[in-house]
Amino acid sequence: MKAGNIVKRLLITLPVLWLIVTVVFLLIRLVPGDPIVQMLGEGATAADISTLRHAYGFDLPLQTQYWQFLKGVSHGDLGRSVRLREGVMALIGQRYPYTLELTAAAMFIGILFSVPAGIWSAYRNGTRVDRTIGVASLFGLSLPNFALGPVLILVFAIWLGWLPVSGAGTGWQLITHLVLPAITLGSGLAATLTRMVRTSVLEELGKDYLRTDRAKGLPEQTVVWHAFRNALVPVLTVVGLQFGSLLAGAIVTETIFSWPGLGRLTISAISNRDYPLVQGCILAIGVTYVAVNLLTDLTYRLVNPRMRSA
């Protein structure tokens, strides 16, 4: 892919990031409640409220607050949390790796199950295997993570005692704590990708170049591999789009399993009307989503040579 096209796509993301920043700034201020009163309590005096509101700049005109926020974002300064009284960047830096670990684990589980299931379902189109996989994927799509999570906790943590209920450990304990939330978050992705892989591979299996491969006497595994490789472009696109869904779903999953990630921090910030922290958390999620979609765009141009000049 040409360097000019990469730069062009990088520049396209800038208006998107600006829109995310602006929408986040405006929406959080439409939420009822005063963060200063929330922090000081109902018994605080008017003088204390006025002093703290001035200290955080909440007494300034809205447009002034907006420009100060944009200036801070451009310098990597997202302000200080009203509730926790720490730098927003530092708080996000502490929680962000946990969310990435959970999202990556859920993505791994989704791909691990969906790719072989989708290929096998396409190869055995119309058979009992195909119908069974179809029913299983439909069940995965129909079961939301806020319902699946408590069921997994009840079975594997409480009844069987195999896995921990909540929190995150270190080393091997981190992996054991990660299993249930990753399965909860990745099950919906696995179901979506299974159907996508099946559809894409099934479409490729009916094309003439695969008949030519079979006529040449190539092994069936090689023929199916060729079909899957050429079906990767739409699959990669869906993977990139689903990454944003995983980030959104992580908010619910982290709350269910008390996972110390960015989603749980966002819920806490919203409940406390913590403007700077909410802005920082949503901005971090939005930037990650844009970055992953840009990476997906570049990746499927590497996978499909016909798109490298586009």
C-alpha positions in Angstrom: 0.0 0.0 0.0 1.4 3.4 -0.9 2.7 5.7 1.8 0.4 8.5 0.5 -2.7 6.4 1.0 -1.6 5.6 4.6 -1.1 9.3 5.4 -4.4 10.1 3.8 -6.2 7.7 6.0 -4.4 8.9 9.1 -5.6 12.5 8.2 -9.2 11.3 7.8 -9.2 10.1 11.4 -8.5 13.5 12.7 -12.0 14.9 12.1 -13.4 11.7 13.6 -11.3 12.2 16.8 -12.4 15.8 17.0 -16.1 14.8 16.7 -15.6 12.2 19.5 -14.0 14.8 21.8 -16.8 17.4 21.1 -19.7 14.9 21.6 -18.2 13.6 24.8 -17.7 17.1 26.2 -21.3 18.2 25.4 -23.1 15.0 26.4 -21.6 14.6 29.8 -22.8 18.2 30.6 -26.3 17.3 29.7 -26.4 14.6 32.5 -28.4 16.0 35.5 -26.5 16.6 38.7 -23.6 18.7 39.9 -20.2 16.9 40.4 -19.1 19.4 43.1 -22.3 18.9 45.2 -21.9 15.1 44.6 -18.4 15.2 46.0 -19.0 17.6 48.9 -22.4 16.3 49.9 -25.7 18.0 50.4 -24.5 19.7 53.7 -21.7 21.7 52.0 -21.9 25.4 52.2 -22.4 27.7 49.2 -18.9 29.1 49.7 -17.3 25.7 49.7 -19.2 24.7 46.5 -18.3 28.0 44.8 -14.6 27.7 45.8 -14.3 24.1 44.5 -16.3 24.8 41.3 -13.8 27.7 40.6 -10.9 25.4 41.3 -12.0 22.9 38.6 -13.1 25.6 36.2 -16.8 24.6 36.2 -17.8 28.3 36.8 -16.4 29.3 33.4 -18.6 29.8 30.3 -19.2 26.5 28.4 -17.2 27.6 25.3 -14.3 28.5 27.5 -14.4 25.1 29.2 -14.5 23.5 25.8 -11.5 25.3 24.5 -9.5 24.6 27.6 -10.5 20.9 27.2 -9.4 20.8 23.6 -6.1 22.5 24.6 -5.5 20.0 27.3 -6.3 17.0 25.0 -3.8 18.4 22.4 -1.1 18.4 25.2 -2.1 15.0 26.6 -3.7 16.6 29.7 -7.2 15.4 30.5 -7.4 17.2 33.8 -8.0 15.8 37.3 -10.7 13.5 38.6 -13.2 15.4 40.7 -14.0 12.3 42.9 -10.6 10.6 43.1 -8.5 13.8 42.9 -5.9 12.2 40.7 -4.8 12.9 37.1 -7.2 11.4 34.6 -4.3 10.2 32.4 -2.8 8.3 35.3 -6.1 6.7 36.3 -6.7 5.6 32.7 -3.2 4.3 32.4 -3.8 2.1 35.5 -7.0 0.6 34.1 -6.5 0.6 30.4 -4.2 -2.4 30.2 -6.8 -4.6 32.0 -9.5 -3.6 29.5 -7.1 -4.4 26.6 -6.3 -7.8 28.2 -9.9 -8.6 28.5 -10.8 -7.4 25.0 -7.8 -9.3 23.4 -8.7 -12.5 25.3 -12.3 -12.2 24.2 -11.2 -11.6 20.6 -8.9 -14.6 20.8 -11.7 -16.9 22.1 -14.1 -15.6 19.4 -11.6 -16.2 16.6 -10.4 -19.5 18.0 -13.9 -21.0 17.9 -15.5 -19.2 14.9 -12.9 -19.8 12.2 -12.8 -23.6 12.3 -16.6 -23.8 13.0 -17.4 -21.4 10.1 -15.1 -23.3 7.7 -16.4 -26.7 8.7 -20.0 -25.4 8.5 -19.4 -24.1 4.9 -17.7 -27.3 3.8 -20.5 -29.4 5.2 -23.2 -27.1 3.9 -26.7 -28.5 4.4 -25.7 -31.4 6.6 -26.5 -32.1 10.2 -23.1 -30.6 11.2 -24.0 -27.3 9.4 -27.4 -27.1 11.1 -25.9 -27.9 14.6 -23.3 -25.1 14.2 -26.0 -22.8 13.0 -28.2 -23.4 16.0 -25.2 -23.0 18.4 -24.3 -19.6 16.8 -27.9 -18.5 17.0 -27.9 -19.3 20.7 -24.7 -17.4 21.2 -26.2 -14.3 19.4 -29.4 -14.5 21.5 -27.7 -14.7 24.9 -26.5 -11.3 26.1 -23.4 -11.1 28.2 -25.3 -9.7 31.3 -27.2 -13.0 31.3 -24.4 -15.3 30.4 -21.9 -13.9 33.0 -24.0 -14.7 36.1 -24.7 -18.2 34.7 -21.0 -18.9 34.2 -20.3 -17.6 37.7 -23.0 -19.8 39.2 -21.7 -23.0 37.4 -17.9 -22.7 37.3 -17.2 -20.5 40.3 -19.9 -21.4 42.9 -21.0 -24.9 42.0 -17.8 -26.4 40.7 -15.3 -24.0 42.3 -13.0 -24.2 39.3 -12.5 -20.5 38.7 -12.5 -17.3 40.8 -15.6 -15.2 40.9 -14.2 -11.7 40.5 -11.3 -9.3 40.4 -7.9 -9.8 38.7 -4.7 -11.4 40.1 -1.1 -11.5 38.9 0.8 -14.0 36.8 -1.1 -17.3 36.5 -3.9 -16.0 38.7 -4.5 -13.3 36.1 -5.2 -16.0 33.5 -7.6 -17.9 35.8 -9.5 -14.6 36.7 -9.6 -13.8 33.0 -11.3 -17.0 31.7 -14.9 -16.3 32.7 -15.1 -12.7 31.7 -13.3 -13.4 28.4 -15.8 -16.2 27.6 -18.7 -14.0 28.5 -17.5 -11.2 26.3 -16.2 -13.4 23.4 -19.3 -15.7 23.0 -21.3 -13.1 21.0 -18.3 -12.4 18.8 -17.7 -16.1 18.2 -21.3 -16.5 17.1 -21.2 -13.5 14.7 -17.9 -14.5 13.2 -18.9 -18.1 12.7 -21.8 -17.0 10.5 -19.6 -14.5 8.7 -16.9 -17.1 8.0 -19.4 -19.6 6.9 -21.1 -17.2 4.4 -17.8 -15.9 3.0 -16.2 -19.4 2.6 -19.4 -20.8 1.1 -19.4 -18.1 -1.5 -15.8 -18.8 -2.4 -16.3 -22.5 -2.6 -18.6 -22.1 -5.5 -16.2 -20.1 -7.7 -14.5 -21.4 -10.8 -10.9 -21.1 -9.6 -11.6 -23.7 -6.9 -13.0 -26.1 -9.5 -9.7 -25.5 -11.3 -7.8 -26.4 -8.1 -9.7 -29.6 -7.8 -9.2 -30.4 -11.5 -5.4 -30.1 -10.9 -5.7 -32.7 -8.2 -4.9 -30.5 -5.2 -5.8 -31.9 -1.8 -9.1 -30.8 -0.4 -7.4 -29.1 2.5 -5.5 -26.9 0.1 -8.7 -26.0 -1.8 -10.5 -25.0 1.4 -7.5 -23.0 2.5 -7.5 -21.1 -0.7 -11.2 -20.4 -0.2 -10.7 -19.2 3.3 -7.8 -17.0 2.4 -9.8 -15.2 -0.2 -12.7 -14.9 2.2 -10.6 -13.1 4.8 -11.4 -9.5 3.6 -15.0 -9.3 4.8 -14.1 -11.3 7.9 -11.3 -8.9 8.9 -13.7 -6.0 8.4 -16.2 -7.5 10.8 -13.4 -8.3 13.3 -12.4 -4.6 13.3 -16.0 -3.4 13.7 -16.7 -6.0 16.4 -13.7 -4.7 18.4 -15.7 -1.6 19.2 -18.6 -3.7 20.3 -16.2 -5.6 22.6 -15.1 -2.4 24.2 -18.7 -1.4 24.8 -19.6 -4.8 26.1 -16.6 -4.7 28.4 -18.3 -2.1 30.5 -21.1 -4.6 31.4 -18.7 -7.5 31.7 -16.3 -5.7 33.9 -19.1 -4.7 36.2 -20.4 -8.3 36.5 -16.9 -9.7 37.3 -15.5 -6.7 39.2 -12.8 -6.5 36.6 -10.6 -3.5 37.3 -10.7 -2.1 33.8 -11.7 1.1 32.0 -15.3 0.1 31.7 -15.8 -0.2 35.4 -14.0 3.1 35.9 -16.4 4.7 33.4 -19.5 3.5 35.2 -18.1 4.8 38.5 -17.3 8.1 36.9 -20.8 8.5 35.4 -22.5 7.7 38.7 -20.3 10.3 40.5 -20.8 13.0 37.7 -17.0 13.1 37.4 -16.8 15.2 34.2 -13.1 15.0 33.6 -12.9 11.2 34.2 -15.9 10.4 32.1 -14.5 12.5 29.2 -11.1 10.8 29.5 -12.5 7.2 29.7 -14.9 7.6 26.7 -12.2 9.4 24.7 -9.8 6.5 25.4 -12.4 4.0 24.2 -13.2 6.1 21.1 -9.5 6.6 20.1 -8.9 2.9 20.5 -11.9 2.1 18.3 -10.7 4.5 15.6 -7.2 3.1 15.8 -8.3 -0.5 15.4 -10.5 0.3 12.4 -7.6 2.1 10.8 -5.4 -0.9 11.5 -8.1 -3.2 10.0 -8.3 -1.0 6.9 -4.5 -1.3 6.4 -4.5 -5.1 7.2 -7.1 -6.2 4.7 -5.2 -4.2 2.0 -2.2 -6.3 2.8 -4.3 -9.5 2.7 -5.9 -8.7 -0.6 -3.3 -7.4 -3.2 -6.1 -6.0 -5.4 -6.9 -3.4 -2.8 -3.3 -2.2 -2.2 -3.6 0.6 -4.8 -7.0 1.7 -3.5 
